[in-house]
Amino acid sequence: MQSVRFNSSGNEVAKVSYTARRLVELGYGSTRTLGLSVEDRPPRAGDLVLCRVTEIGQHRFLGQVHGKRNRLFVGDTVVVAYGARYAPDQFEAEVPGDLGPCDLVAGGGIAGRVVSSHSRMKSPTRVEPLGLVTDEHGEVINLARLARPVVPVLAARPRTIAVLGTSMNSGKTTVAAALIRGLGLAGRRVGAAKVTGTGAPGDPTMMADAGASRVIDFTDLGFPTTYRMPMPQVIRILRSAITDLTSHQADAIVLEIADGLLQRETAALMRTPEFRAGVDGIVFTAGEAVSAVAGVRMLREEGLPVVALSGVLTSSPLAVAEAVACVDVPVYATAALSDPSVTEQLLAGAVPGRGVVGDGSVLPDDGGRLADHGGLPQERSRLTEYSAPLTAETVA
């Protein structure tokens, strides 16, 4: 368990969340003194705060470094960061205007005030701020002060694949991990980054487990989340992540862009010159066919290089059949993206084995293929392990 000691609050030991992990890495609470400020001022996004857990709700565990989770109990003291959150499947939250009681809005260690929640969510875990975390000089510690230094590099940027999706839980991280695995098997030194989202250990841990030589996310660069962040700062994260991975000698980069194409920061980022200049290909993930088709068309209308479609929808042969009838990019089962021959093609920007005819119209009726009217054959076999693009024929 990662923890730090607060000499100014009775020598109390507090659990350290994933978002605040740099405190431990930089020696705070051991060789460097930590204190508390109860100054009456509105907290800012990224300010670290010591909280006492007062009620257990949706989040029963505190995410810590390397994917570890620590069970929460009423009365625990935890170090988390203030931040807003955008999660259609969980909570929407904002930074509170004061140091009063608030919510643990993300298990990775984000304190906020819930604005709305999905109907499946329990009430949020409640926390009582005891004070903003301060250094040996009494200055409030914001994550921006703890950011990892990024060393400029003269080397050319490696070829880069970005993974975007229709929404959270569309399969982005799993697809990113499969791409990392495939590129690693091809002999590549892969750097990986999560550029936007909410601070949490699961995604970077999966990327590392897949074989990435270095993984970095926006929390390493000083931000607890990217929701409601000004676009110049989001662009800076993108640039810094690519620069950091390049300086650590990656020869291929995989980026994950959180949430969906309609999320404010994602929508804005993908339209920036910096994104276009920094990304060579996009693998798009979706949960079902309609959103897959709409998402690919949106990206194409923006002139962005979509090289493949994957994600949760590939769990369903029927969903795949619907998608391949209407998109002009190959559709890959997630497992197929671990095939080095596939990932090398995608990294090169190739779009092999398209599943439909040129303009994205449905395939003509031909003995079990999709009919012109878009209807589906009555019988389809189970989708088996397959490393080539999925087409109307392969799911028939």
C-alpha positions as CSV (number, residue, x, y, z in Angstrom):
1,M,0.0,0.0,0.0
2,Q,1.3,3.4,-0.9
3,S,0.9,5.8,2.0
4,V,2.4,9.1,3.4
5,R,2.7,10.5,6.8
6,F,1.4,13.9,7.8
7,N,3.4,15.3,10.8
8,S,1.0,18.2,11.1
9,S,-2.0,16.0,11.7
10,G,-0.9,13.8,14.6
11,N,1.6,11.8,12.6
12,E,-1.3,10.3,10.7
13,V,-0.7,7.9,7.8
14,A,-2.9,8.3,4.8
15,K,-3.5,6.1,1.8
16,V,-2.2,7.6,-1.5
17,S,-4.3,7.3,-4.6
18,Y,-3.1,6.8,-8.1
19,T,-3.5,10.4,-9.0
20,A,-1.3,11.5,-6.1
21,R,1.3,8.8,-6.5
22,R,4.1,11.3,-7.4
23,L,4.1,12.4,-3.7
24,V,5.6,9.1,-2.8
25,E,7.9,9.0,-5.8
26,L,9.3,12.4,-4.8
27,G,9.8,11.5,-1.2
28,Y,7.0,13.6,0.4
29,G,5.8,12.2,3.7
30,S,9.1,10.4,4.3
31,T,12.2,12.6,3.6
32,R,10.1,15.7,2.9
33,T,7.5,17.1,5.2
34,L,3.8,17.3,4.4
35,G,1.3,19.6,6.0
36,L,-2.2,20.8,5.6
37,S,-3.9,24.1,4.8
38,V,-7.4,24.9,5.7
39,E,-7.3,28.3,4.1
40,D,-10.8,29.4,3.0
41,R,-10.3,29.5,-0.7
42,P,-12.0,27.5,-3.6
43,P,-9.9,24.5,-4.5
44,R,-8.5,24.2,-8.0
45,A,-8.4,21.2,-10.3
46,G,-5.2,19.3,-9.5
47,D,-5.0,20.5,-5.8
48,L,-4.1,17.5,-3.6
49,V,-6.4,17.1,-0.6
50,L,-6.4,14.9,2.5
51,C,-9.8,13.5,3.1
52,R,-11.5,11.3,5.6
53,V,-13.9,8.7,4.2
54,T,-17.4,9.2,5.8
55,E,-19.6,6.9,3.8
56,I,-18.9,4.0,1.4
57,G,-20.9,4.2,-1.8
58,Q,-20.1,3.3,-5.5
59,H,-16.4,3.3,-5.1
60,R,-15.3,0.7,-2.4
61,F,-11.6,0.7,-3.4
62,L,-9.0,3.3,-3.9
63,G,-6.9,2.8,-7.0
64,Q,-3.2,2.9,-6.4
65,V,0.0,2.6,-8.5
66,H,0.6,-0.4,-10.7
67,G,-3.1,-1.3,-10.8
68,K,-3.3,-2.1,-7.1
69,R,-6.6,-1.5,-5.3
70,N,-6.9,-0.8,-1.6
71,R,-10.2,-1.5,0.2
72,L,-11.8,1.7,1.7
73,F,-13.3,1.8,5.1
74,V,-15.2,4.5,6.9
75,G,-12.6,6.5,8.8
76,D,-9.8,6.0,6.3
77,T,-7.7,9.0,5.4
78,V,-6.8,9.3,1.7
79,V,-4.9,11.7,-0.5
80,V,-6.7,12.5,-3.7
81,A,-6.9,15.3,-6.2
82,Y,-9.7,17.7,-7.0
83,G,-11.0,17.3,-10.5
84,A,-14.0,17.3,-12.8
85,R,-15.2,14.0,-14.3
86,Y,-17.0,13.1,-17.5
87,A,-18.2,9.5,-17.5
88,P,-21.6,8.8,-19.1
89,D,-21.6,5.3,-17.7
90,Q,-20.8,6.6,-14.2
91,F,-20.6,10.2,-12.9
92,E,-20.4,13.7,-14.2
93,A,-18.8,15.8,-11.6
94,E,-17.3,19.3,-11.1
95,V,-14.6,20.8,-8.8
96,P,-16.4,22.0,-5.6
97,G,-16.4,25.7,-4.8
98,D,-15.2,25.1,-1.2
99,L,-13.6,22.6,1.1
100,G,-16.8,21.2,2.3
101,P,-17.9,17.5,2.2
102,C,-17.8,16.1,-1.3
103,D,-17.7,12.9,-3.3
104,L,-15.1,10.4,-4.5
105,V,-16.1,10.5,-8.1
106,A,-13.4,8.1,-9.5
107,G,-11.6,5.2,-7.8
108,G,-8.3,6.5,-9.1
109,G,-8.5,9.3,-6.6
110,I,-10.7,12.2,-7.8
111,A,-12.6,14.4,-5.3
112,G,-15.5,16.4,-6.8
113,R,-19.2,17.1,-6.5
114,V,-21.5,14.8,-8.5
115,V,-23.7,16.7,-11.0
116,S,-25.4,13.7,-12.6
117,S,-25.0,9.9,-12.6
118,H,-26.0,6.9,-14.6
119,S,-29.1,5.2,-13.2
120,R,-27.0,2.0,-12.4
121,M,-24.7,3.9,-10.1
122,K,-25.0,3.8,-6.4
123,S,-24.6,7.0,-4.4
124,P,-21.0,8.2,-4.5
125,T,-18.6,7.4,-1.7
126,R,-18.5,10.5,0.5
127,V,-15.4,12.2,1.9
128,E,-14.7,15.0,4.2
129,P,-11.7,17.2,3.3
130,L,-9.4,17.8,6.2
131,G,-7.2,20.3,4.3
132,L,-5.2,20.9,1.2
133,V,-1.9,19.1,1.1
134,T,1.1,21.5,1.6
135,D,4.9,21.2,1.2
136,E,7.6,22.0,3.7
137,H,7.1,25.7,3.0
138,G,3.3,25.6,3.5
139,E,2.5,25.9,-0.2
140,V,-0.4,24.0,-1.5
141,I,0.7,21.1,-3.8
142,N,-1.0,20.9,-7.1
143,L,-0.4,18.0,-9.5
144,A,1.1,20.5,-12.0
145,R,4.1,20.9,-9.6
146,L,4.6,17.2,-9.5
147,A,4.6,16.7,-13.3
148,R,7.4,14.5,-14.8
149,P,9.9,16.6,-16.7
150,V,9.7,16.1,-20.5
151,V,13.0,16.4,-22.2
152,P,12.9,17.9,-25.8
153,V,14.3,15.6,-28.4
154,L,15.6,16.1,-31.9
155,A,14.7,12.6,-33.1
156,A,11.9,12.2,-35.6
157,R,8.5,11.2,-34.2
158,P,7.9,7.5,-34.5
159,R,4.8,6.4,-36.5
160,T,1.8,6.7,-34.2
161,I,-1.6,5.0,-34.0
162,A,-4.4,6.6,-32.0
163,V,-7.3,4.7,-30.6
164,L,-10.6,6.6,-30.5
165,G,-14.1,5.3,-29.7
166,T,-17.8,6.0,-29.7
167,S,-17.9,6.2,-25.9
168,M,-16.4,4.9,-22.7
169,N,-16.5,1.1,-22.5
170,S,-16.4,0.7,-26.3
171,G,-13.1,-1.3,-26.1
172,K,-10.5,1.4,-26.5
173,T,-8.0,0.2,-23.9
174,T,-8.3,-3.4,-24.8
175,V,-7.7,-2.6,-28.5
176,A,-4.7,-0.3,-27.5
177,A,-3.2,-3.2,-25.5
178,A,-3.7,-5.6,-28.4
179,L,-1.9,-3.1,-30.8
180,I,0.9,-2.8,-28.3
181,R,1.2,-6.6,-28.1
182,G,1.2,-7.0,-31.8
183,L,3.8,-4.3,-32.4
184,G,6.0,-5.7,-29.6
185,L,5.8,-9.1,-31.2
186,A,6.9,-7.5,-34.5
187,G,10.1,-6.4,-32.7
188,R,9.0,-2.8,-32.0
189,R,9.9,-0.8,-29.0
190,V,6.4,0.6,-28.2
191,G,5.6,3.7,-26.2
192,A,2.0,4.2,-25.1
193,A,0.1,7.1,-23.6
194,K,-3.4,7.9,-22.4
195,V,-3.9,11.5,-23.5
196,T,-7.3,12.3,-22.1
197,G,-9.7,11.0,-19.5
198,T,-9.9,10.6,-15.8
199,G,-6.9,9.5,-13.7
200,A,-7.0,5.7,-13.1
201,P,-4.4,3.0,-12.9
202,G,-6.2,0.3,-14.9
203,D,-5.5,1.6,-18.4
204,P,-1.8,2.4,-18.0
205,T,-1.3,-0.9,-16.2
206,M,-2.9,-2.9,-19.1
207,M,-0.7,-1.0,-21.6
208,A,2.4,-1.9,-19.6
209,D,1.3,-5.5,-19.2
210,A,0.8,-5.7,-23.0
211,G,4.5,-5.0,-23.4
212,A,4.9,-1.2,-23.8
213,S,8.4,-0.1,-23.0
214,R,7.2,3.1,-21.5
215,V,3.7,4.3,-20.5
216,I,2.7,7.8,-19.6
217,D,-0.6,9.5,-19.0
218,F,-2.0,13.0,-18.3
219,T,-1.6,12.5,-14.6
220,D,2.2,12.1,-15.1
221,L,2.0,15.5,-16.8
222,G,0.3,17.3,-14.0
223,F,-3.5,16.9,-14.6
224,P,-6.0,14.8,-12.6
225,T,-8.5,14.7,-15.5
226,T,-8.9,16.5,-18.8
227,Y,-12.6,17.3,-18.6
228,R,-13.3,21.0,-18.8
229,M,-9.6,21.7,-19.5
230,P,-8.7,24.5,-21.9
231,M,-7.7,23.1,-25.3
232,P,-4.2,24.6,-25.2
233,Q,-3.5,22.4,-22.2
234,V,-4.9,19.3,-23.9
235,I,-2.7,20.0,-26.9
236,R,0.2,20.4,-24.6
237,I,-0.5,16.9,-23.1
238,L,-0.6,15.4,-26.6
239,R,2.7,17.1,-27.6
240,S,4.4,16.2,-24.3
241,A,3.3,12.6,-24.4
242,I,4.7,12.1,-27.9
243,T,7.9,14.0,-27.0
244,D,8.4,11.9,-23.9
245,L,7.9,8.6,-25.7
246,T,10.1,9.6,-28.5
247,S,12.9,10.7,-26.1
248,H,12.7,7.2,-24.5
249,Q,13.5,5.7,-27.9
250,A,10.1,4.3,-28.8
251,D,9.9,3.3,-32.5
252,A,6.1,3.1,-32.5
253,I,3.6,4.9,-30.4
254,V,0.0,3.9,-29.4
255,L,-2.2,6.7,-28.0
256,E,-5.6,6.3,-26.3
257,I,-8.1,9.2,-26.5
258,A,-10.8,8.8,-23.9
259,D,-14.5,8.8,-24.1
260,G,-16.3,9.4,-27.4
261,L,-16.3,11.6,-30.5
262,L,-19.0,13.8,-29.0
263,Q,-17.2,14.5,-25.8
264,R,-16.0,18.1,-25.7
265,E,-12.3,17.7,-25.4
266,T,-12.1,14.7,-27.7
267,A,-14.1,16.4,-30.4
268,A,-11.9,19.5,-30.2
269,L,-8.6,17.7,-30.0
270,M,-9.2,15.6,-33.1
271,R,-9.8,18.7,-35.1
272,T,-6.5,20.4,-34.2
273,P,-3.5,20.7,-36.5
274,E,-1.4,19.2,-33.7
275,F,-3.5,16.0,-33.7
276,R,-3.4,15.7,-37.4
277,A,0.4,16.2,-37.5
278,G,1.0,13.7,-34.6
279,V,-1.2,10.8,-35.7
280,D,-0.6,8.5,-38.7
281,G,-3.6,6.2,-38.3
282,I,-6.7,5.8,-36.2
283,V,-8.2,2.5,-35.0
284,F,-11.9,3.3,-34.1
285,T,-13.8,1.3,-31.5
286,A,-17.5,0.9,-31.1
287,G,-20.1,-1.1,-29.1
288,E,-22.5,-1.7,-32.0
289,A,-22.9,-1.2,-35.7
290,V,-24.9,2.1,-36.0
291,S,-22.4,4.0,-33.8
292,A,-19.5,2.4,-35.6
293,V,-20.8,3.5,-39.0
294,A,-21.6,7.0,-37.8
295,G,-18.2,7.3,-36.1
296,V,-16.2,6.2,-39.1
297,R,-18.1,8.6,-41.3
298,M,-17.5,11.5,-38.8
299,L,-13.8,10.9,-38.8
300,R,-13.7,10.6,-42.6
301,E,-15.6,13.8,-43.0
302,E,-12.9,15.5,-40.9
303,G,-10.2,14.0,-43.2
304,L,-8.7,11.8,-40.5
305,P,-6.9,8.6,-41.4
306,V,-9.1,5.8,-40.1
307,V,-7.3,2.5,-40.8
308,A,-9.5,-0.1,-38.9
309,L,-12.6,-0.6,-36.9
310,S,-12.7,-2.9,-33.8
311,G,-13.9,-2.9,-30.2
312,V,-16.8,-4.4,-28.4
313,L,-19.0,-4.8,-31.6
314,T,-16.6,-7.6,-32.8
315,S,-18.0,-9.8,-30.1
316,S,-21.1,-10.1,-32.2
317,P,-21.1,-11.7,-35.7
318,L,-24.4,-9.9,-36.5
319,A,-23.0,-6.5,-35.4
320,V,-19.9,-7.1,-37.5
321,A,-22.0,-8.1,-40.5
322,E,-24.0,-4.9,-40.2
323,A,-20.8,-2.8,-39.9
324,V,-18.9,-4.3,-42.8
325,A,-21.8,-3.6,-45.1
326,C,-21.6,0.1,-44.4
327,V,-17.9,1.1,-43.8
328,D,-15.0,1.2,-46.1
329,V,-12.3,0.2,-43.6
330,P,-11.4,-3.3,-42.4
331,V,-13.1,-4.6,-39.2
332,Y,-10.8,-6.6,-36.9
333,A,-11.6,-8.8,-33.9
334,T,-9.7,-7.4,-31.0
335,A,-7.5,-10.5,-30.7
336,A,-6.5,-10.2,-34.3
337,L,-4.8,-6.8,-33.5
338,S,-2.1,-8.8,-31.6
339,D,-1.0,-10.3,-34.8
340,P,2.3,-8.6,-35.8
341,S,1.6,-8.7,-39.5
342,V,-1.7,-6.9,-38.9
343,T,-0.3,-4.2,-36.6
344,E,2.6,-3.5,-38.9
345,Q,0.2,-2.9,-41.8
346,L,-1.9,-0.6,-39.7
347,L,1.2,1.3,-38.4
348,A,2.2,1.8,-42.0
349,G,-1.2,3.3,-42.7
350,A,-2.3,0.5,-45.0
351,V,-6.0,-0.4,-45.2
352,P,-5.9,-4.1,-46.3
353,G,-8.8,-6.3,-47.1
354,R,-11.7,-3.9,-47.0
355,G,-14.9,-5.5,-46.1
356,V,-17.1,-3.5,-48.5
357,V,-17.1,-2.1,-51.9
358,G,-15.5,1.3,-52.7
359,D,-18.0,3.9,-51.6
360,G,-19.1,2.2,-48.4
361,S,-22.4,0.8,-49.8
362,V,-23.6,-2.6,-48.7
363,L,-22.3,-5.7,-50.5
364,P,-24.5,-7.1,-53.2
365,D,-26.6,-10.1,-52.5
366,D,-24.6,-13.3,-53.2
367,G,-25.5,-16.5,-51.5
368,G,-25.4,-15.6,-47.8
369,R,-23.9,-12.1,-48.1
370,L,-25.8,-9.1,-47.1
371,A,-28.6,-8.2,-49.4
372,D,-28.8,-4.7,-51.0
373,H,-31.6,-3.7,-48.6
374,G,-29.3,-4.3,-45.7
375,G,-31.2,-7.3,-44.3
376,L,-29.3,-10.2,-42.7
377,P,-29.3,-13.9,-43.6
378,Q,-31.2,-16.0,-41.2
379,E,-28.3,-18.2,-40.1
380,R,-24.8,-17.2,-39.1
381,S,-22.1,-19.3,-37.4
382,R,-20.1,-18.3,-34.4
383,L,-17.2,-15.9,-35.1
384,T,-14.0,-17.9,-34.6
385,E,-10.5,-16.6,-34.0
386,Y,-9.5,-14.9,-37.2
387,S,-6.5,-12.6,-37.9
388,A,-7.6,-11.2,-41.2
389,P,-10.2,-8.4,-41.5
390,L,-13.7,-9.5,-40.8
391,T,-16.0,-9.4,-43.8
392,A,-19.5,-10.5,-44.8
393,E,-18.0,-13.8,-45.9
394,T,-16.0,-14.5,-42.7
395,V,-19.0,-14.0,-40.4
396,A,-21.4,-15.9,-42.7
